[in-house]
Amino acid sequence: MKLKLTKIGNSIGTTFPKEILDRLQVNEGDTLYLTETPDGVELSPWDPEFEQIMEAAGEVTRRYYNALKELAK
């Protein structure tokens, strides 16, 4: 797919076809995240840092499950 860059105020931007917005499940005003990968760049509506934080939280929960259970009492 080819997208054309255009001047928007002092910035440069582009528009996305409705089909792409539907596939990304985003609407006007939503945030997109651009991540560099070995194959280029990835555009996603999900924050990649949030995923890393949740993985770390899951590891802590698994490791200290019994202690957290006792603290919750």
C-alpha positions, -999 to 999 in steps of 0.1 A, spaced: 0 0 0 13 34 -9 6 65 14 14 100 4 29 124 29 14 159 30 22 191 49 -1 197 79 7 230 96 44 228 105 44 190 104 41 163 78 14 137 80 -7 112 60 -42 98 60 -50 61 64 -77 44 44 -108 33 64 -99 -4 58 -66 0 76 -82 19 105 -108 -9 108 -80 -35 109 -61 -16 136 -94 -10 154 -87 27 159 -107 59 155 -100 96 153 -81 107 185 -67 73 193 -29 68 198 -7 47 176 27 34 185 56 31 160 81 4 169 114 -2 151 119 -39 143 147 -58 124 123 -59 94 114 -22 94 88 -4 115 55 -17 131 25 5 137 2 -7 165 -26 7 187 -10 -12 217 18 2 238 47 -23 236 61 -10 269 28 -19 286 31 -55 275 66 -57 290 54 -43 322 25 -67 324 49 -97 317 71 -85 346 41 -81 369 30 -117 360 65 -130 368 64 -113 402 29 -126 409 40 -162 400 72 -160 420 56 -145 452 21 -159 449 20 -173 485 34 -141 500 10 -120 481 -19 -143 491 -9 -139 528 -6 -101 525 -41 -99 510 -56 -114 541 
